[in-house]
Amino acid sequence: MSFYWREVGMTYLQYANITARALRSVLKDEFKVQALKREEQYLKMAKWTAGKQGENKLLIPEIEK
């Protein structure tokens, strides 16, 4: 028995992203806002020189549409 997402050539992460997006699209507005906030991801970067941390820089990836 094989999973259908494997049969169509998808990875599990692609499958999980599609199903999560479908679930979020049918949520009521009050719950949709909370779910979308949990989806956001941030990355901070700091350059270290001579054993000292430099200034933190927030890296925001472009949003896929």
C-alpha positions in Angstrom: 0.0 0.0 0.0 1.5 3.3 -1.1 0.5 6.8 -0.1 -1.2 8.7 -2.8 1.1 11.8 -2.5 4.0 9.5 -3.3 2.2 8.0 -6.3 1.8 11.5 -7.9 5.5 12.4 -7.2 5.1 14.8 -4.3 7.2 15.0 -1.2 5.5 14.8 2.2 6.3 18.5 2.9 4.6 19.5 -0.3 1.6 17.4 0.6 1.5 18.8 4.2 1.7 22.4 2.9 -1.2 21.9 0.5 -3.4 20.3 3.1 -2.5 23.0 5.7 -3.3 25.8 3.2 -6.7 24.1 2.3 -7.6 23.9 6.0 -6.6 27.5 6.7 -8.7 28.7 3.8 -12.0 27.3 5.3 -11.5 28.5 8.9 -13.7 31.3 10.3 -12.1 34.7 10.2 -11.3 34.8 13.9 -9.4 31.5 13.8 -7.9 32.2 10.4 -6.0 35.2 11.7 -4.5 33.1 14.5 -3.5 30.4 12.1 -1.9 32.8 9.7 0.2 34.3 12.5 1.5 30.8 13.4 2.5 30.3 9.8 4.9 33.3 9.7 8.6 32.6 10.0 11.4 34.9 10.8 15.1 34.6 10.6 17.6 36.8 12.5 21.3 37.0 11.5 24.2 38.4 13.3 27.8 38.5 12.1 30.4 37.6 14.7 33.9 39.1 14.6 36.7 38.7 17.1 34.4 36.8 19.4 31.8 39.6 19.6 28.3 39.5 18.2 27.5 42.2 15.7 24.1 43.9 15.2 21.1 41.5 14.7 19.5 41.8 11.3 16.0 40.5 10.6 15.8 38.6 7.3 12.2 38.4 5.9 11.8 35.9 3.0 9.6 36.9 0.0 6.0 35.6 0.3 5.0 33.0 -2.2 1.6 33.6 -3.9 
